[in-house]
C-alpha cells in the first residue's frame, strides 16, 4: 500500500474520500509502476499509480479495439433499454451552478465551472446526471414503469487517476419512475438482475463477433451488505473487502452504501445524501481476472423520498441544500419516486475486452510516468 497525504488525515474525515483508488495490488505476478509525487494547486500530494500484469498484451489491435468498443456501446444500450423499459433522451453537458442539479459525489470534488456572459450565469460541467434525470422524468411526463437513459459525458477534475479511474467519465445514466410500493429491496434486486442480464447478453454477443475474446461473466448475482462485509473482515479496508468477496462470488451487488458502519463508525464509501436512499442502494461489482480485483461497473439505487432526504441531509450536516430548487421540489413531494444509476461505458468495454487500463478504451489525460510506463510495456493509451 502506498502512502499519500490522505493517510495523515484523521480517519473521521475520510468518509468523503472515494476509497477505490487508494490501494494498489500487491500480488507477485504484477509489477507496479509508481511515479513521483505530483503537487496540485490545493497542496494535495498524490502518487501516480499504475499496475501492469506481468506478460500482459493488449487483447486487440488498435483498429479492432475501436470496432469492439463501438459494438459494446451500441449493443448494450439496446439491451439495457429493453431490460428496464427505458428510452434514450438528450442530456446536458453542464448545468447552472445554483440549480442544485450537479452531483456532489463525495462532497469535496470541485466541478469545472465557467461563466456564460450572454446568459448572465455560471455553468458547471456535470459530475453525473443523478439529479437532472429525476427532474427530466417529471418534465417529460414519464409514467410509472417507464424511464430514460442518457449518453452522459462528464469531467471529474479531482479524480485520482489509475488503471480504473480517469478524469473523463462516460456512462449510461438511467432513471425510471416507480410506485411507492416499489421502494423495497426486492424491487432493487430485481432491477440489478435485469442489468446484469443485459451485461451478460452483450458480452455473449461480443464473443461471437470477436472470437479471440474470452471474458467470462457470471450471471448469478450474490447480494451482500456493507455491514456484512465489515463484520466478516473487520480488519480489511473497504477495497480489500470488495476484492475478497468478488474472488468468492464473481458477480456481487454490494448494498447499503453511504451510512456509517457499526464497527468503524464510517461509511464503506462516500455517497451524497440527496439522491440515493442509503438503505436501498449499492454497487454492481464483477471480478476482473486481468487485475485480479473487484471491478465496479455501476453505482445505483432507489432514490430518496422526502423522509430519506430529510434524514440524510441532517445526518451529513447539509441542511443548507434544502433551499436549492431541486431539493425544495423533492422535499415538497413535487418529483416522482425513482430508481436509477450510472453504468460506466469505458469500464464495461475494459472488462469485456480484457484490457488492464481504462486509457486503452477511452481518450483522456494521464501523467507522464503513466504514459512512459505504458509505452514501455507496449500499451497504447488513446
N, C-alpha and C positions, 0 to 999 in steps of 0.2 A: 504494500500500500504506500502511495506516495503522498507525503505531507504537503499541504498547501496552506495559505493563510487562514482558510476556513477551519483548520484543525485547532487554531488558537482562539476561536470564538467560543464563548460559553455554549454548552450543548442546548440550553433552553432557547437560545436564539436561532438554532439551526433548523427549526421546523419550517422555516421559509425556504430553505435550500432544497434543491432537487438532488436527491441522493444518488441518482442513477449513474452520474458521470464521475463520482468521487473515488471510485475504487478500480484499480487496474487488475487484470487477471494475473495470477501468479502460478502458472502451470508450466512445468518444464518444457513441454513441446512448443511453447510460444516464446518468441523473442520480442521484447518490448523496446520500442524506441522512445526515449524520453528527452525532450528538448530542454532548453534553458528556461528559467523563469521569465515570464513576459509581464511587464507592468502596464496597467491600463490607467486611464485618467483618474479613476476613483481610488487609485492606490492599491488595488487588489492584485496580489501576486498569484498568477495561475501557471500551472505547468502543462506544457503541451504533451498530450498523451496519445500514443498510437500503439496498437497491438497488431502484429502480423504473424499469423500461424506459420510455423516452420514448413517450408516446401509449398506454401500457398501460391497458386497461379490463378489469375482471373479466369472465370469459367467460360467466357465467350470473347470473341474478337470485338473490337470497338463497334464495328458495323452491326454485328449480330446482337450486341448488347442493346443498341438503340431499338432494334426490332423487338427484342424481348420486353423492354420497358414499355413500348407502345402497346404490345399485346396485353400485358398485365393490366395496364391502366384502362384500356378500352373494354376489356372483358370483365374486370372486377366491378366497375361501376354499373354495368348491366346486371350482374349477379346480385349486387347489393340492393339496387333499386327493386328488383323482383322479390328478394327475400324479405324486405321490410316495407314494401309498398311506398317507395319514395319517388319523387320527381325532381329532376335537376333544375336548379334556378341559378340566375346570375348572382354574384356575391361581390361585396366591396373589397377593395384593397386597403382602404383606410376609412376611419370614422372620425367624427368630430370629438375633440378631446373631452369635452364636458358632458357628453351624452351618457356616459357610464356603460357604453356598449363594448368597450375593449376588454379583453380577458386580462385580469390582473395576475394570472398564473400563480406564482408563489408569493407575490406581494412585494418583491424587490426589483424585478426586472424593469428596465427603462424602455418604454416604447420609442420608436423612431418618430419624431414629431417634425412638422414643417408648417410654416404659415401659408395661408391662401389669401393674398391681398385683395383680390377682387370679390371674395365672398365674405371677408372680414372674420375669418375663423382660423383655428389651428387644427390641422389634421393629424391623426395618429395612424401609422401603419399597424394593421391588426396583428395581435399575437395569435388569436384564433377568433372564430365567429360564434363562440358558445352562447353569448347573449343575443347577438344580432339575429341568429336563426329563430329564436323563440319569438322575437318581435315580428320577424318576417312571416311566421306562421299565422299570426293574428292579422297582419296587414293583407296577406294574400288569401285569407279566409279558408285555410285548410281545416278539414273536419277530423274528428277523432278516428284513428286508424290509418291516417294518411300523413305523409311527411315529405321533407325535402332533403336534398343533398347538394353540396356545392363543391366546386373545384377550388379549394382555398389555398392561397399563397400568402406567406407571412414572413416577417423578419423578426428574429429574436436576437437582438444585438448583444445581450449579456449571456447567451448560451455558452456553456463550457464545452468546446468542440472536442470530439474524439471520434472513435470508429462509428458510433451510432448517432452522434449529435452534430448538428450544423446550425449556423445562424439563419439559414434559409429553410423554411418549413413549407412542405407541400402535403396537403392531406384532403381526404374526403371528409368534410364537415357535414354531419347529418343531424336532423332533428325531426321528431314525429309527435303528433298530438295524441294524447292518451286520455282516458277517463280517470276519474279519481280512484275508482276501484282497481285500476291497473297499477297504482303506486304500491307495488309489493315485490318481494324478492322473486316470487315465481315468475312474474312477467319479465323481470330483469334477466333471469336465467334463460327464459325462452328466447329473448332477443339476442343474447350472447351466442346461443347455439345457432341461431339463424345466420349471424355474422360469420362465425367460424365455418359454417357450411358453405357460405359464399366464397370465403378464402380458399377452402379446400377444393371447391369446384374449379376455381381459377387456376390453382396450382396443377390440377389434373390436366386441364386443357393446355397449359403451358408445356407440360412434358410431352404431350403429343406433338405440339408444334416444334418443340426444341428437344429432340430425343437425348441430347447429351446432358441435359439437366436431370438431376435425380433427387431433389429435395423431398423428403417425406414429412408430411404434416399430419398430426393426429387429430381426427375429427372429434374424439371423445374429450369433453371438457371437464376438468377437475375444478370444482368450486371450493374455495377456502377463504377465510377472512384474515385480515392483517393481524388480528389479535391471536388467532390460532397459530399463525407463524411465529409470532413473538413468544407465545407460550412454549412452542416446541423447540425454538432455537433462541433463547433469551440472550445469548452472548454473541449472536451474529449481528452484523449490520443489516439494514433493510435489503440492500442489494444482495448480500450473501444469502439471505433467506430466500429471495426470489430465485437465485441460481440453484439453490438446493432443491426447492420444490419443483422447478422445471426439469431438473435432471431425473426426478422420480416420475413426474406426470408431465408429459411433453407439451400439453396444451392446458393452460391454467387461467382461471378467472379469479383474480385477487380482489376480494370485496372489502368494502368499508374503509376507504382511504380518505384521510383528512382530519379525523377526530383524534384526540390523544389516546395512546395505548396505555393499558393499566400498569404494566411493569416499568416502562421507561418514562411515562408521562409525556411522551412526544408522539406526533403522528408518524405513521410509516413513511409518508411522503406528503409534500405540500399540496393542498387543494384550496383554491379560492372559496370563500364562504358563500358566494352569491350565485352559483349555478348548479353544481351537483349537490344532492342530498347525501351527506357523508354516510348515512346508513344504507343507502341504496345505489352505490356507485362501485366502480372498480376498473381494473386494467386487464386487458387480454394479453397474456404473456405466452410466447411459444419458445420452445427450446431451439437454439441456434447451434447446430453441430460445428459450424465453421469456427465460431468464437467460444464454443462450449459454455454458453451462458444463457440466462433468460433474455428474451428479446421482446420488448413491449411493442405491440403493433397498434394498440388502441387504448385510449382513456375515454370512459363513457359512464353514463349513469342516468337514473331518473332524476329530473331536475327539482330544485327546491320549490315547495309551495310556500304560501305566506308564513306558516308556522316555522318551517325549516329555515327559511331565510332569516327570519327574526332571531331565531335561536343561534344560528351560526354567525351572523353579524355581531351579535352581542358577545359571543364567546371569543371571537378574534379581535374585539375592540375596533370594529369597522363601522360603527354606528353613523359616521359621517356620510357613508354611501347612501343612506336612506333618502337623502334629498335629491339624488340623481334621478333623471327622468325614468330610466328603465326600472330602477328599484322602487320608485313611487308607484309605477303601474303594477308591478308584481305584488307589492305589499297590499295594494288595494284590490287585488283579485281581477285585474283587467287583462292578464295574459293567460293563454291556455296552459294547461298542465302538459308537460312534455317529457320525453326521454330522448337522449341524444349523445353524441360523442364525435370523436375525430379518429380517422384511420389513416396512418401515415402512408403516403404513396411511395416515397423513396424507401421507407422501411420495408414495405411489402415487397417491392422489387428486389431489395437487398436480400431478404430472407429466401424468396422463391428462386432467385438466380444463384444464390450462394456466394455473394461477394463478402469480403471482410471489412470493407469500408464504405460508408454511405456516399463518399465522394466518387465512387465508381459508377453510381447511378443517378447522380444529380450534380448540377453545376453550382459551386459555392466558393467561398474564400477559406483558405487554410494557411496556417503559419508555415514559415519556411522550413522548419525542421520536419514537419509532417510531409510537405511536398518533396523534400530531398530524400527522406526515408522511403517514401512510396516509389519514387523514381528509381532508387537503388534496387528495390525489390521487384521492379517491373510492373508496378501498379499504376495505371493511368487514372488520375483524378480529372474529371471532366471540367 
